[in-house]
Amino acid sequence: MKTAAALKAELATAENEVRSALAAKVDGKEDGPALEPLEAKVQSIKASLEARQKLDAMEKAAPAEVVGDGKTEER
């Protein structure tokens, strides 16, 4: 799974693609990309980012684990 930072960067790129497509539509350019696939991509990335953030929060909240030699280790 990608890191939260990577997903945020990917989301920013996808949102810029949507803005560019909207600008093309406003300018009357018919050859611009279709909005639906771009919007679906943004929603997919947002869902992945939310899942990654939840996973990160759960890992952070998990107690330290005792390893075989009796020392504690962060997860």
ROMI-55928 format. One record per atom (N, C-alpha, C): residue number from 1; residue in one letter; x, y negated, z negated. Coordinates in steps of 0.001 Angstrom, whole numbers. Atoms other than C-alpha are relative to their C-alpha. Example, Ala and Ser with C-alpha at 12.3 -4.5 7.8 and 13.67 -1.06 7.14 Angstrom:
2
+-----+---+---------+---------+---------+
!   k ! r !    east !   north !      up !
+-----+---+---------+---------+---------+
!   1 ! A !     890 !    1190 !       0 !
!   1 ! A !   12300 !    4500 !   -7800 !
!   1 ! A !     900 !   -1200 !       0 !
!   2 ! S !    -820 !    1190 !      60 !
!   2 ! S !   13670 !    1060 !   -7140 !
!   2 ! S !    -770 !   -1090 !    -730 !
+-----+---+---------+---------+---------+
// end
This chain:
75
+-----+---+---------+---------+---------+
!   k ! r !    east !   north !      up !
+-----+---+---------+---------+---------+
!   1 ! M !     844 !    1172 !       0 !
!   1 ! M !       0 !       0 !       0 !
!   1 ! M !     893 !   -1240 !       0 !
!   2 ! K !    -765 !    1237 !     -94 !
!   2 ! K !    1246 !   -3494 !     808 !
!   2 ! K !     -52 !    -770 !   -1317 !
!   3 ! T !     -21 !     836 !    1202 !
!   3 ! T !    2201 !   -5939 !   -1911 !
!   3 ! T !   -1028 !   -1113 !     145 !
!   4 ! A !     951 !    1107 !     -17 !
!   4 ! A !    -137 !   -8759 !   -2891 !
!   4 ! A !     540 !   -1163 !     823 !
!   5 ! A !    -599 !    1101 !    -755 !
!   5 ! A !    2289 !  -11289 !   -1422 !
!   5 ! A !     -95 !     245 !    1509 !
!   6 ! A !      93 !    -332 !   -1428 !
!   6 ! A !    2358 !   -9485 !    1929 !
!   6 ! A !   -1437 !    -137 !     490 !
!   7 ! L !    1408 !     113 !    -386 !
!   7 ! L !   -1431 !   -9303 !    1987 !
!   7 ! L !    -440 !   -1458 !      71 !
!   8 ! K !     338 !    1431 !     -36 !
!   8 ! K !   -1716 !  -13018 !    1174 !
!   8 ! K !     530 !    -651 !    1267 !
!   9 ! A !    -583 !     544 !   -1233 !
!   9 ! A !     597 !  -13854 !    4064 !
!   9 ! A !    -799 !     468 !    1223 !
!  10 ! E !     790 !    -553 !   -1099 !
!  10 ! E !   -1364 !  -11569 !    6382 !
!  10 ! E !   -1369 !    -670 !      67 !
!  11 ! L !    1295 !     661 !      60 !
!  11 ! L !   -4614 !  -13168 !    5227 !
!  11 ! L !     100 !   -1421 !     556 !
!  12 ! A !    -186 !    1361 !    -506 !
!  12 ! A !   -3296 !  -16670 !    5922 !
!  12 ! A !     115 !      -2 !    1524 !
!  13 ! T !    -149 !    -108 !   -1449 !
!  13 ! T !   -2302 !  -15606 !    9435 !
!  13 ! T !   -1343 !     286 !     667 !
!  14 ! A !    1304 !    -360 !    -568 !
!  14 ! A !   -5700 !  -14027 !   10100 !
!  14 ! A !    -972 !   -1177 !     -75 !
!  15 ! E !     875 !    1166 !     122 !
!  15 ! E !   -7519 !  -17109 !    8797 !
!  15 ! E !     373 !   -1073 !    1027 !
!  16 ! N !    -431 !     944 !   -1036 !
!  16 ! N !   -5426 !  -19280 !   11137 !
!  16 ! N !    -484 !     436 !    1380 !
!  17 ! E !     510 !    -515 !   -1274 !
!  17 ! E !   -6424 !  -17026 !   14030 !
!  17 ! E !   -1481 !    -331 !     156 !
!  18 ! V !    1422 !     332 !     -41 !
!  18 ! V !  -10088 !  -17564 !   13131 !
!  18 ! V !    -179 !   -1494 !     280 !
!  19 ! R !      95 !    1445 !    -232 !
!  19 ! R !   -9575 !  -21340 !   12959 !
!  19 ! R !     332 !    -351 !    1454 !
!  20 ! S !    -376 !     255 !   -1397 !
!  20 ! S !   -7844 !  -21308 !   16356 !
!  20 ! S !   -1121 !     419 !     951 !
!  21 ! A !    1102 !    -477 !    -838 !
!  21 ! A !  -10679 !  -19271 !   17863 !
!  21 ! A !   -1188 !    -952 !     -92 !
!  22 ! L !    1097 !     965 !     166 !
!  22 ! L !  -13245 !  -21668 !   16403 !
!  22 ! L !     298 !   -1290 !     750 !
!  23 ! A !    -393 !    1216 !    -701 !
!  23 ! A !  -11323 !  -24638 !   17779 !
!  23 ! A !    -161 !     187 !    1510 !
!  24 ! A !     152 !    -280 !   -1422 !
!  24 ! A !  -11286 !  -22998 !   21218 !
!  24 ! A !   -1469 !     -26 !     403 !
!  25 ! K !    1437 !      -4 !    -288 !
!  25 ! K !  -15049 !  -22484 !   21050 !
!  25 ! K !    -544 !   -1424 !       0 !
!  26 ! V !     455 !    1384 !      98 !
!  26 ! V !  -15606 !  -26114 !   19999 !
!  26 ! V !     457 !    -795 !    1227 !
!  27 ! D !    -548 !     692 !   -1175 !
!  27 ! D !  -13396 !  -27317 !   22847 !
!  27 ! D !    -643 !     479 !    1293 !
!  28 ! G !     686 !    -504 !   -1179 !
!  28 ! G !  -15570 !  -25318 !   25230 !
!  28 ! G !     809 !     996 !     811 !
!  29 ! K !    -818 !    -986 !    -708 !
!  29 ! K !  -12879 !  -22846 !   26187 !
!  29 ! K !    -636 !    1374 !    -160 !
!  30 ! E !     662 !   -1302 !      40 !
!  30 ! E !  -14594 !  -19603 !   27078 !
!  30 ! E !     988 !    1154 !    -137 !
!  31 ! D !    -971 !   -1089 !      18 !
!  31 ! D !  -11359 !  -17613 !   27189 !
!  31 ! D !     592 !     247 !   -1386 !
!  32 ! G !    -488 !    -207 !    1360 !
!  32 ! G !  -10799 !  -17844 !   23435 !
!  32 ! G !    -392 !    1375 !    -517 !
!  33 ! P !     317 !   -1326 !     549 !
!  33 ! P !  -10807 !  -14669 !   21357 !
!  33 ! P !   -1373 !      24 !    -673 !
!  34 ! A !    1297 !    -173 !     645 !
!  34 ! A !  -14079 !  -13307 !   20028 !
!  34 ! A !     165 !    -156 !   -1513 !
!  35 ! L !     -96 !     262 !    1434 !
!  35 ! L !  -14760 !  -14383 !   16449 !
!  35 ! L !    -281 !    1225 !    -858 !
!  36 ! E !     416 !   -1125 !     841 !
!  36 ! E !  -16369 !  -11186 !   15179 !
!  36 ! E !    1157 !     909 !    -411 !
!  37 ! P !   -1120 !    -865 !     419 !
!  37 ! P !  -13244 !   -8983 !   15286 !
!  37 ! P !     975 !    -728 !    -933 !
!  38 ! L !    -901 !     762 !     856 !
!  38 ! L !  -11168 !  -11763 !   13731 !
!  38 ! L !    -568 !    -143 !   -1402 !
!  39 ! E !     636 !     123 !    1303 !
!  39 ! E !  -13679 !  -12296 !   10942 !
!  39 ! E !       2 !    1338 !    -734 !
!  40 ! A !     -50 !   -1329 !     609 !
!  40 ! A !  -13814 !   -8541 !   10321 !
!  40 ! A !    1408 !     283 !    -537 !
!  41 ! K !   -1387 !    -177 !     440 !
!  41 ! K !  -10013 !   -8513 !   10089 !
!  41 ! K !     247 !    -761 !   -1291 !
!  42 ! V !    -152 !     812 !    1210 !
!  42 ! V !  -10114 !  -11327 !    7500 !
!  42 ! V !    -669 !     697 !   -1184 !
!  43 ! Q !     709 !    -677 !    1084 !
!  43 ! Q !  -12703 !   -9447 !    5431 !
!  43 ! Q !     727 !    1258 !    -449 !
!  44 ! S !    -748 !   -1209 !     331 !
!  44 ! S !  -10666 !   -6254 !    5595 !
!  44 ! S !    1239 !    -328 !    -833 !
!  45 ! I !   -1200 !     402 !     746 !
!  45 ! I !   -7527 !   -8033 !    4417 !
!  45 ! I !    -384 !    -477 !   -1395 !
!  46 ! K !     461 !     471 !    1312 !
!  46 ! K !   -9469 !   -9730 !    1606 !
!  46 ! K !    -323 !    1182 !    -910 !
!  47 ! A !     332 !   -1190 !     790 !
!  47 ! A !  -10766 !   -6338 !     457 !
!  47 ! A !    1269 !     715 !    -457 !
!  48 ! S !   -1270 !    -636 !     356 !
!  48 ! S !   -7241 !   -4878 !     527 !
!  48 ! S !     725 !    -794 !   -1076 !
!  49 ! L !    -649 !     861 !     982 !
!  49 ! L !   -5893 !   -7858 !   -1400 !
!  49 ! L !    -669 !     138 !   -1365 !
!  50 ! E !     734 !    -162 !    1261 !
!  50 ! E !   -8617 !   -7534 !   -4035 !
!  50 ! E !     344 !    1335 !    -658 !
!  51 ! A !    -348 !   -1321 !     531 !
!  51 ! A !   -7871 !   -3812 !   -4427 !
!  51 ! A !    1423 !       1 !    -546 !
!  52 ! R !   -1400 !      67 !     448 !
!  52 ! R !   -4125 !   -4509 !   -4711 !
!  52 ! R !      99 !    -764 !   -1311 !
!  53 ! Q !     -48 !     799 !    1221 !
!  53 ! Q !   -4713 !   -7178 !   -7359 !
!  53 ! Q !    -590 !     769 !   -1179 !
!  54 ! K !     576 !    -823 !    1063 !
!  54 ! K !   -6943 !   -4833 !   -9369 !
!  54 ! K !     978 !    1083 !    -433 !
!  55 ! L !    -980 !   -1035 !     305 !
!  55 ! L !   -4340 !   -2079 !   -9139 !
!  55 ! L !    1177 !    -578 !    -786 !
!  56 ! D !   -1102 !     658 !     709 !
!  56 ! D !   -1581 !   -4485 !  -10199 !
!  56 ! D !    -396 !    -320 !   -1438 !
!  57 ! A !     474 !     334 !    1343 !
!  57 ! A !   -3684 !   -5608 !  -13178 !
!  57 ! A !     -99 !    1251 !    -868 !
!  58 ! M !     101 !   -1253 !     757 !
!  58 ! M !   -4345 !   -2000 !  -14221 !
!  58 ! M !    1384 !     509 !    -378 !
!  59 ! E !   -1365 !    -458 !     290 !
!  59 ! E !    -649 !   -1134 !  -13969 !
!  59 ! E !     644 !    -865 !   -1074 !
!  60 ! K !    -561 !     913 !     990 !
!  60 ! K !     277 !   -4193 !  -15990 !
!  60 ! K !    -593 !     273 !   -1388 !
!  61 ! A !     680 !    -250 !    1264 !
!  61 ! A !   -2274 !   -3307 !  -18677 !
!  61 ! A !     320 !    1376 !    -575 !
!  62 ! A !    -303 !   -1357 !     466 !
!  62 ! A !   -1114 !     318 !  -18903 !
!  62 ! A !    1134 !     -50 !   -1021 !
!  63 ! P !   -1068 !     -13 !    1004 !
!  63 ! P !     975 !    1081 !  -21966 !
!  63 ! P !    1288 !     598 !     559 !
!  64 ! A !   -1291 !    -574 !    -404 !
!  64 ! A !    4630 !    1947 !  -21660 !
!  64 ! A !     -75 !    1516 !    -141 !
!  65 ! E !      19 !   -1453 !     -17 !
!  65 ! E !    5268 !    5596 !  -20952 !
!  65 ! E !    1287 !     536 !    -639 !
!  66 ! V !   -1177 !    -627 !     606 !
!  66 ! V !    7576 !    7786 !  -23025 !
!  66 ! V !     515 !    1046 !     971 !
!  67 ! V !    -609 !    -960 !    -932 !
!  67 ! V !    9973 !    9674 !  -20796 !
!  67 ! V !     673 !    1116 !    -785 !
!  68 ! G !    -564 !   -1201 !     619 !
!  68 ! G !   11705 !   12979 !  -21515 !
!  68 ! G !    1062 !    -243 !   -1054 !
!  69 ! D !   -1069 !     212 !     975 !
!  69 ! D !   14618 !   11465 !  -23427 !
!  69 ! D !    -457 !    -818 !   -1214 !
!  70 ! G !     535 !     709 !    1155 !
!  70 ! G !   12329 !    9688 !  -25899 !
!  70 ! G !      11 !   -1512 !     139 !
!  71 ! K !     -11 !    1449 !    -231 !
!  71 ! K !   12902 !    6219 !  -24463 !
!  71 ! K !   -1305 !    -404 !     679 !
!  72 ! T !    1206 !     475 !    -682 !
!  72 ! T !    9978 !    4122 !  -23351 !
!  72 ! T !     393 !    -635 !    1320 !
!  73 ! E !    -253 !     497 !   -1345 !
!  73 ! E !    9721 !    3064 !  -19777 !
!  73 ! E !   -1250 !    -725 !     481 !
!  74 ! E !    1133 !     715 !    -570 !
!  74 ! E !    7514 !     444 !  -18128 !
!  74 ! E !    -469 !     716 !    1247 !
!  75 ! R !     558 !    -605 !   -1215 !
!  75 ! R !    5201 !    1728 !  -15438 !
!  75 ! R !     171 !    -925 !    1157 !
+-----+---+---------+---------+---------+
// end
